Amino acid sequence: MLAIKSPDTYYHEPGLRHEAGKIIATLSQNILLIASPRAWAQIGPDLEVSLRQHNVRWRVEMMNGECSDTVIAHFIDRAKLAGAGLILGVGGGRVLDTAKAVANGLEQVMSVTFPTIAATCAAWSPLTIIYDDAGRYQRRLLLDRLPKAVLVDSEIIAKSSVRYLKAGIVDALAKWYEFAPYQRLEPASLALNLKVQTARQALDTFRQYGTQALLDNEQGLVSEALIRVIDASIAIAGMANSIREDNPTPGVAHAIHNRLTWEPELHHWLHGEKVGFCLLVQSLLERGDIGPDPELLAFLRQYEMPLTLAPLSAPDPTVFRAIAEGVTIPDSAAKRLPFDVSTAALEQALHASSVQF
């Protein structure tokens, strides 16, 4: 079985917030809008003008917490109360994942995502990551329905902190480093070939345009380099994540990431920053005593990813062991990887990560 799910339409245009009402009006005239306070301060005034011009009724709900079962249930109730036919998420990954999950939990209700940063592929991704209210990973929710539209305004993203773009690039890079190992043992798998080829396109984009995109983002400049990197971080990475088959291919780095969300001292790390450190650990699992992949290490340094668990109050053998024991990789997936992902191997790789690379 090969399944490819994607949003109906991906729109990317500088200044798109001024035209968003026209797009949304073709889908629903009554929407619930979920936004983070920071994102709404940036985009709200212009977006409200556009919605009003196209006779769309909206109710704004601010989201401050995690994408948790509690928060999703709260917004489902608010959407029912408003009689909304569409959920519009405006903000970063937590807000977008929540908006998708809320729409997924309601019959005949659609979602539209409007990312204001390019820190993850959540705007496109066919799943929602559920955390508890303290931000600790709980599970993945595979969505029955993806967004009807993804709206990307590069003028807004260009004004965001470059830290978010760096994290988004590394989260997108992870698709290549996580999917390619499976392909080594299954070179004839159509799904894996499509996933790896798609992820490779993002990798090539970052090789060519990554450095310039960071410089342009720092200046708030919408450029070809920034546009290409935004598309790679959201659309191309999301597309690679949307290709599925019967056999699971969970990313090793993301599996380690999920356990790291249980460490309060690391809560200030962005999703992509945690993934960056975990890519280093995955590379140590793959390559052992010869050290991490040189190009990966160069990427992690270029994008200023954390390379040790130094923020932990006591990164000692006991901590490494607890983290390794908490990483969940199904046996069915572990058997399809060309390297050991046992608890002992993970603990050894975490020890190795304490060396300064």
Summary of the structure (lengths in Angstrom):
residues: 357
radius of gyration: 20.0
end to end distance: 41.5
largest distance: 62.9
contacts: 1267
relative contact order: 0.12
helix: 54%
strand: 14%
